[in-house]
Structure formats: C-alpha cells, structure tokens
Amino acid sequence: MSECIFCKILNKEIPSEIVFENDEVLAFNDVNPQAPTHILIIPKKHISSFSDFSEEDMGSILPKVFLAVKYITEKLDLKKEGYRIVNNCGKNGGQTVGHIHFHLLAGRQLQWPPG
C-alpha cells in the first residue's frame, strides 16, 4: 500500500510521535488533535476499513487493537476521567484515511451526539 499514509508511518517513511508499538499494532499522536489526548491506533496489517475485516482478522487483530487501548489508557491514567474510542467507516462515516484506525480521545468533556 505505497500510497497509504498510515503504511508510510508504519514503515517509518513519515515521522510520528509513537505512543505504543508491538508486532501487530502501532499507536501514535494525531497531527490534528480534536482533544488534548488524541491517539490513532492502527493494525500493522493494511485493512482499508472496518467493513473490510475478515472473520479471521476480527478474531486475531481486533482484540490486539483493544488490548493496546487498554495499555495506553492505563499508561496515560485516562481511566478516572474517561475517554472515547471512535472508528469512522466509509465516506459518510467520516473516514478520511483508507487504513482502519481507531481514535482514542480524552482530556476534555466529549459531547454527544458527536459531529
């Protein structure tokens, strides 16, 4: 996926502020944060969107993404005040990068309904 900006971040072609990394997942600070804490969490396997997850990926990759969320929220002590995890899927869902990713937002009162 030579044109995917997140794959370029994974391949260290584009610098980022990495918050968490293991063999399957990378998490980094969003360059256009919408909250004081705004971290993007991506699987290292390129999957275009949530709609493109296979059953196998659901069982193997998705749990690792959410384990990363758990680790990050504990490391940054976000549990007390709370946080939001968001996945935008497709154009009308607000997805702007064609690599599945989850937004971890915290550090302010988040409104409902969202945008």
Rosetta blueprint (number, residue, H / E / L):
1 M L
2 S L
3 E L
4 C L
5 I H
6 F H
7 C H
8 K H
9 I H
10 L H
11 N L
12 K L
13 E L
14 I L
15 P L
16 S L
17 E L
18 I E
19 V E
20 F E
21 E E
22 N L
23 D L
24 E L
25 V E
26 L E
27 A E
28 F E
29 N E
30 D L
31 V L
32 N L
33 P L
34 Q L
35 A L
36 P L
37 T E
38 H E
39 I E
40 L E
41 I E
42 I E
43 P E
44 K L
45 K L
46 H L
47 I L
48 S L
49 S L
50 F H
51 S H
52 D H
53 F L
54 S L
55 E H
56 E H
57 D H
58 M H
59 G H
60 S H
61 I L
62 L H
63 P H
64 K H
65 V H
66 F H
67 L H
68 A H
69 V H
70 K H
71 Y H
72 I H
73 T H
74 E H
75 K H
76 L L
77 D L
78 L L
79 K L
80 K L
81 E L
82 G L
83 Y E
84 R E
85 I E
86 V E
87 N L
88 N L
89 C L
90 G L
91 K L
92 N L
93 G L
94 G L
95 Q L
96 T L
97 V L
98 G L
99 H L
100 I L
101 H L
102 F E
103 H E
104 L E
105 L E
106 A E
107 G L
108 R L
109 Q L
110 L L
111 Q L
112 W L
113 P L
114 P L
115 G L
